[in-house]
Amino acid sequence: MIRLHRNYVRAVRQARAAQDLFGPLQNAIELEHSTIPPYFTATASLVAGKNEAIAGLIRGITMQEMLHMCIASNILIAIGGQPQINRPGFVPAYPGPLPMHIGGPDFTVGIEAFSRDLVKQVFMQIEEPEVPIPVNEKAEIEPEYETIGAFYRALQAKIVELGDGIFEPSSLPRQVVEGNWFPPDQLFPITGADSAVRAIDIIVLQGEGSSSSPYESPDVLAHFYRFGEIHAGRALVKTPDGYAYAGAPIPFDDNGVYPLRPNCKLAQFTPGTQAHTRLAQFIYSYNSLLNALHTCFNGQPGRLDAAIGLMYSLRIEAVALVQTPVAPGSAQNVGPSFEYMQT
């Protein structure tokens, strides 16, 4: 089971004022963002017209990670903080650890083409709940680590303890609650402890499900179980004994994946080549997206439309990028790179 260092949970539990939660909430924003590049890349590596069911499942999860990033940002704004999106250090160094040392020193997340092994070994590890419903086995708990769910539950408990007084009514116009992209029952104004707790529940439920159900809502599985369907190649269905990956097939055509070089960096390519030009444009657009999100969460919430638009533009650029050989005659194509740059 994936874990984060107990110090991050301890910092939440020791908070005495709103300002003490600024750092943990910034960590939450960075964590939710950090899953988007690997999920995005896995989807981009799937050839159009093939593996459509898999692409749709991962794309839906990616959009929910953006929702979670918005929720964490709104809570930080609501208690007087300022999300920092376009700064050095916000983007993880892929391949490497995720924010808050998620998974411990040996858990590394890279930027790679889709494979079922990637889903099982990385994506399902990121999203794994404390007690996965189909396999009711608990991993042994190391004393210095706790779960991501424990981190969010600690945030909820501390927010309730500190009470409505930490919330600033003047923050409401700065919160991002644009209804064009996310349902109003999932992205809503944070006005006090109750709404903050409800918002955090959404993050946990969409990622992990509940202790009694793999569903985040009556018809939608939590992330962990959607990834489980992809890895198993079958839909999750209810059985007399609980749940099993024994439903309709979710086929995977391994010829429908572009052969991406993993963990590409711009410095690996010669300036002036098509590979360098396309990757440089992709990195520029990604950083433009970070800038738009930073602006959106720091006083211009109406910029969310522009930010999501940039995300879709990034998908279009990725289509050309993943079909670009790393060099003439190479069997490998260029994969996305999520490097920080000032734009």
C-alpha positions in Angstrom: 0.0 0.0 0.0 1.4 3.4 -0.9 2.2 5.7 2.0 3.6 9.1 2.8 6.0 10.0 5.6 4.3 10.4 9.0 5.9 13.8 9.4 3.4 15.3 6.9 0.4 13.9 8.9 2.0 15.0 12.1 2.4 18.6 10.8 -1.4 18.7 10.2 -2.2 17.3 13.6 0.1 19.9 15.3 -1.5 22.9 13.5 -2.7 25.6 15.8 -3.8 28.3 13.3 -4.9 28.6 9.7 -1.4 29.6 8.6 -0.1 26.2 9.9 -2.3 24.5 7.2 -0.9 26.5 4.3 2.0 24.1 3.8 0.0 20.9 4.0 -2.7 22.2 1.6 0.1 23.3 -0.8 1.4 19.8 -0.5 -2.0 18.4 -1.4 -2.2 20.7 -4.5 1.2 19.5 -5.6 0.3 15.8 -5.0 -2.9 16.0 -7.0 -1.1 17.7 -9.9 1.8 15.2 -9.8 -0.4 12.4 -11.0 -1.6 14.3 -14.1 1.6 14.1 -16.2 2.0 10.3 -15.9 -1.7 9.7 -16.5 -1.8 12.2 -19.4 1.2 10.5 -21.0 -0.2 7.0 -20.8 -3.4 8.2 -22.5 -1.4 10.1 -25.2 0.6 7.0 -26.0 -2.5 5.1 -27.1 -3.1 5.2 -30.9 -6.3 6.9 -31.9 -9.0 4.5 -32.7 -7.5 1.7 -30.7 -7.8 1.0 -26.9 -10.6 3.6 -26.8 -12.1 2.2 -23.6 -8.8 2.3 -21.8 -8.1 5.9 -23.0 -11.6 7.0 -21.8 -11.1 5.5 -18.4 -7.7 7.2 -17.8 -8.8 10.5 -19.3 -11.8 10.6 -16.9 -9.4 10.0 -14.0 -7.1 12.7 -15.1 -9.9 15.3 -15.2 -10.9 14.3 -11.7 -7.3 14.9 -10.6 -7.7 18.4 -11.9 -10.9 18.7 -9.9 -9.0 17.6 -6.8 -6.3 20.2 -7.4 -9.1 22.8 -7.7 -10.7 21.6 -4.4 -7.4 21.7 -2.5 -6.7 25.2 -3.9 -10.1 26.5 -2.9 -9.7 25.3 0.7 -6.3 27.0 0.8 -7.8 30.2 -0.6 -10.7 30.0 1.8 -8.4 30.1 4.9 -6.3 33.0 3.5 -3.6 31.2 1.6 -2.3 31.6 -1.9 -1.7 28.5 -4.1 1.7 28.5 -5.8 1.5 26.7 -9.1 4.1 28.2 -11.5 7.2 28.1 -9.3 10.3 26.0 -9.4 9.8 22.8 -7.4 6.1 22.6 -8.1 6.7 20.0 -10.9 8.2 16.8 -9.7 11.5 15.6 -11.3 10.3 12.6 -13.3 11.4 9.9 -12.9 11.4 10.3 -9.2 9.3 10.4 -6.1 6.0 12.2 -5.9 5.4 15.1 -3.4 5.5 14.2 0.3 7.8 11.3 -0.5 4.7 9.3 -1.5 5.5 5.6 -1.4 8.8 5.9 0.3 12.4 6.1 -1.2 11.9 3.2 -3.5 8.7 4.3 -5.2 9.6 6.1 -8.5 7.1 7.5 -11.0 8.2 8.2 -14.6 6.7 9.5 -17.8 6.1 6.4 -19.9 3.9 4.9 -22.5 0.8 2.9 -21.4 1.3 -0.7 -20.3 -0.8 -2.9 -18.0 2.3 -3.3 -15.9 2.5 0.5 -15.5 -1.1 0.5 -14.4 -0.5 -2.2 -11.8 2.9 -1.2 -10.5 2.4 2.6 -10.5 -1.1 3.9 -11.1 -2.9 1.4 -8.8 -0.2 1.9 -6.1 -0.9 5.7 -6.2 -4.6 5.2 -5.8 -4.7 2.2 -3.5 -7.1 2.6 -0.5 -6.4 1.2 2.9 -8.6 -1.9 2.3 -9.2 -2.6 -1.4 -12.6 -4.1 -1.7 -11.9 -7.1 -4.0 -8.8 -8.1 -1.9 -9.3 -7.5 1.7 -5.7 -7.7 2.8 -3.9 -5.0 4.7 -0.3 -4.3 4.0 1.9 -4.2 7.1 2.2 -0.7 8.4 5.7 0.8 8.8 5.7 3.0 11.9 7.1 6.0 10.1 4.6 6.0 7.3 0.8 6.7 7.0 -1.7 6.6 4.1 -2.7 9.4 1.8 -6.2 8.9 3.2 -4.9 9.5 6.7 -3.3 12.7 5.5 -6.7 14.0 4.2 -8.6 12.7 7.3 -6.1 14.6 9.5 -6.8 17.7 7.4 -10.5 17.3 8.0 -10.1 16.8 11.7 -7.9 19.8 12.1 -10.2 22.0 10.1 -13.1 21.0 12.3 -11.0 21.6 15.4 -10.0 25.1 14.3 -13.6 25.8 13.3 -15.3 28.3 11.0 -13.2 31.2 12.3 -10.3 30.3 10.1 -12.4 30.9 6.9 -12.4 34.3 5.3 -15.7 35.4 3.7 -13.7 37.8 1.5 -12.1 34.8 -0.2 -15.3 33.7 -2.0 -14.8 35.8 -5.1 -11.3 34.4 -5.5 -12.4 30.7 -5.3 -12.7 28.7 -8.5 -16.2 27.3 -8.8 -16.7 27.5 -12.6 -19.5 25.2 -13.5 -18.6 24.5 -17.1 -16.2 21.7 -16.4 -17.1 20.2 -13.0 -20.5 19.5 -11.5 -21.6 22.0 -8.8 -22.0 19.2 -6.3 -18.3 18.5 -6.7 -16.7 21.9 -7.1 -18.5 24.4 -4.8 -17.6 27.4 -2.6 -15.7 26.7 0.6 -17.5 28.8 3.2 -16.6 26.9 6.5 -15.6 23.7 8.1 -18.6 21.7 6.8 -18.1 22.5 3.2 -14.3 21.9 3.5 -14.9 18.5 5.0 -17.4 17.7 2.2 -14.9 18.7 -0.4 -12.1 16.6 1.0 -14.6 13.6 1.1 -14.9 14.0 -2.7 -11.1 13.7 -3.1 -10.9 10.6 -1.0 -14.0 8.9 -2.4 -13.1 9.5 -6.0 -9.7 8.1 -5.5 -10.3 5.2 -3.2 -14.0 4.5 -2.9 -15.3 3.8 0.6 -14.5 1.0 3.1 -17.6 -0.8 2.0 -17.9 0.0 -1.7 -15.6 0.4 -4.7 -17.9 3.2 -6.1 -17.5 6.9 -5.7 -21.1 7.3 -6.9 -23.8 4.7 -7.8 -22.5 4.2 -11.3 -18.9 5.4 -11.2 -16.0 3.4 -9.8 -13.2 5.1 -7.7 -9.9 5.5 -9.5 -8.2 2.5 -8.0 -10.9 0.1 -9.3 -11.0 1.7 -12.7 -7.3 1.1 -13.0 -8.0 -2.4 -11.7 -10.4 -3.0 -14.6 -7.8 -1.9 -17.1 -5.2 -4.2 -15.6 -7.5 -7.1 -15.4 -9.0 -6.5 -18.8 -12.6 -6.9 -17.5 -15.2 -4.7 -15.8 -15.7 -4.9 -12.0 -19.0 -6.6 -11.1 -20.8 -7.5 -8.0 -20.7 -11.2 -7.1 -22.3 -13.3 -4.3 -19.0 -13.0 -2.4 -18.4 -9.3 -3.0 -16.8 -7.9 -6.2 -14.7 -9.4 -9.0 -13.1 -8.3 -12.3 -15.4 -10.7 -14.2 -17.6 -8.4 -16.2 -17.5 -7.2 -19.8 -14.1 -7.4 -21.5 -11.9 -4.2 -21.6 -9.6 -5.3 -24.4 -6.0 -4.1 -24.8 -4.3 -4.1 -28.2 -0.6 -3.9 -27.6 -0.1 -2.8 -31.2 -2.1 0.3 -30.4 0.6 2.0 -28.3 3.2 4.3 -29.6 6.8 3.2 -28.7 7.7 6.2 -26.6 11.2 6.8 -25.2 10.5 7.0 -21.4 11.4 10.1 -19.4 12.4 12.3 -22.3 14.1 15.6 -21.6 14.6 18.5 -24.0 18.4 18.5 -23.5 18.5 15.0 -25.1 17.5 16.4 -28.5 19.5 18.5 -31.0 18.1 22.0 -31.5 16.6 22.4 -34.9 15.4 18.8 -35.2 11.7 18.0 -35.4 12.0 16.1 -32.1 13.5 19.1 -30.3 11.1 21.6 -31.9 7.9 19.7 -31.0 9.1 18.8 -27.5 10.1 22.4 -26.8 6.6 23.6 -27.9 5.0 21.0 -25.7 7.0 22.1 -22.7 6.2 25.7 -23.4 2.5 25.0 -23.6 2.6 22.9 -20.4 4.2 25.9 -18.5 1.6 28.2 -20.1 -1.0 25.9 -18.5 0.7 26.2 -15.1 0.8 30.0 -15.5 -2.9 30.1 -16.3 -3.7 27.9 -13.3 -1.6 30.1 -11.1 -3.4 33.2 -12.3 -6.8 31.4 -11.9 -6.1 30.5 -8.3 -4.7 33.9 -7.4 -7.5 36.4 -8.1 -8.8 35.6 -11.6 -11.0 32.5 -11.2 -12.6 33.2 -14.6 -9.4 32.0 -16.1 -10.3 28.4 -15.5 -11.9 28.2 -19.0 -8.6 29.3 -20.5 -6.6 26.9 -18.4 -8.7 23.9 -19.3 -8.6 25.0 -23.0 -4.8 25.0 -22.7 -5.0 21.4 -21.3 -6.9 20.3 -24.4 -4.5 22.1 -26.7 -1.7 20.2 -24.9 -3.5 17.0 -25.9 -3.5 18.0 -29.5 0.2 18.8 -29.4 0.9 15.5 -27.8 -0.8 13.7 -30.7 1.9 15.0 -33.0 4.7 14.6 -30.5 4.2 10.9 -29.8 4.3 10.1 -33.5 7.7 11.9 -33.9 10.8 9.6 -34.0 13.5 10.6 -31.5 15.8 10.6 -34.6 15.4 9.6 -38.2 15.1 5.9 -38.5 14.7 5.3 -34.8 12.2 2.8 -33.5 11.4 5.0 -30.6 9.2 8.1 -30.6 9.4 11.2 -28.5 7.4 11.2 -25.2 6.1 14.2 -23.4 8.3 16.0 -20.9 7.0 18.0 -18.0 9.9 20.3 -17.2 9.5 23.6 -15.4 10.5 26.7 -17.4 9.8 30.4 -17.0 7.6 31.7 -19.8 
